[in-house]
Amino acid sequence: DAGITQSPRHKVTETGTPVTLRCHQTENHRYMYWYRQDPGHGLRLIHYSYGVKDTDKGEVSDGYSVSRSKTEDFLLTLESATSSQTSVYFCAISGTTGPGELFFGEGSRLTVL
Amino acid sequence: GENVEQHPSTLSVQEGDSAVIKCTYSDSASNYFPWYKQELGKRPQLIIDIRSNVGEKKDQRIAVTLNKTAKHFSLHITETQPEDSAVYFCAASMSNTGKLIFGQGTTLQVKP
């Protein structure tokens, strides 16, 4: 497996609280992604990064922000969590010189009460 | 932006039969089309991919076909086995952007 870890793996929080999920890679891959997975919706892209401090929005970016201050870390922040953000969040990495195969982390299950 | 539609949402076949999953995409600039398999409780993993300069690609029992004119691509699994049971996702992207959009997924059940 590619060297990619997500933390925390499980989190339960209350509506209105801030939450940050961390994705850490040891592969020096340029591209990093955050997806959420919900039944019936597949994998939906939240934000992605194509380099340090270079990020772009995905399909469902409202309510989420990201930061990438160094190659190995990509942070996903929910400024004020809502119940609709209860989901499984997957980080993925791709390519040293260009995008291609995605390697996924193990996922982070977030429950917002 | 890119939109990917995947059908069917569920598919049940008898062991040994073939399975076909179809996807359509909206952005004619897309040129990279991977397929991922996700077993229950696991992370998605790439099983095969195709780029727009080829029409078909095979890897043992798995094949993918691409029709750029019609903007659709399909996954074919022959001689299905129980271990093929999983959720399969298609995806599309422009390879120079890295932005990969997935379809909604197909749950494949292979009955012994």
Interface residues (C-beta under 8 A of the other chain):
Chain A: Y31 Y33 Y35 G40 H41 G42 L43 R44 L45 Y48 Y50 D56 G58 E59 F90 S94 G95 G98 P99 G100 E101 L102 F104 G105 E106 G107
Chain B: G1 Q6 S9 Y32 P34 Y36 R43 P44 Q45 L46 D49 F89 S93 S95 N96 T97 G98 K99 L100 I101 F102 G103 Q104 G105
